[in-house]
Amino acid sequence: MHRLAAGDAVYTARPRSAFAPVATARHHLLVAAGIGITPMLSHARAAVERGSDASLLYAYRPGAGAHVAEARKLLGPALTECTDRGHFQEQLREKLHNQRIGTHLYACGPAAFMDAVLEQAMELGWPKSRLHSEPFGTPELDQGQPFTAHLARSGVTVEVPADISLLESLEKAGKSVPNMCRKGVCGECVLPVLRGTPHHRDLYLGDTEKAANTTMMCCVSRSLDKDLELDL
Ligand code: FES
């Protein structure tokens, strides 16, 4: 952006969401804390536009709610506002207990808040496939160990130094890999793994996918083995 001058032509694409409503959900249960309401407003607007069923449980400190007026307008009685922890816990438990089959849960807020909401849902038997969350930020990652990536299709070998990501190393080697967030969140930079064990550090793949070790997010994930073979 800072290198552009007035009149330059640039290629742009529409924004893509890594936290979009699931089209097949029978109900969208939105749970937000503080500024975590931001993506939920988009969910609420989408629900109104598409005529789908959504409700929002919104926790905020007294006087510190964001976009409350719009949320009230969009959702009416389907919005539950909580300004104290006890009330929120009570409402959350009640809503997690009493959802019809086919409901998807979406959580956004501070990491500890989201972990608590998702853990509670899992304890109550919600399948992971129905749980979605949008983190504010990503954890700081250490620089990792060096390893060698072997690109099976092109026959190229790429050394990945300790403090450089696999994605950057591939780019330096002239390989173009689609990417967007470069933080392990969006899923865009997924690469198929043919040999070796990836060190998964992303927030995109589920536990089952990580355990299968057949794909990895090359922007943040590395290798537990000295050598990793990729289908690239
Ligand atoms: S670029 Fe988004 S997960 Fe890697």
Residues whose N, C-alpha, C, O or C-beta is under 5 A from the ligand:
A	BS01	FES	N179 M180 C181 R182 K183 G184 V185 C186 G187 E188 C189 M217 C219
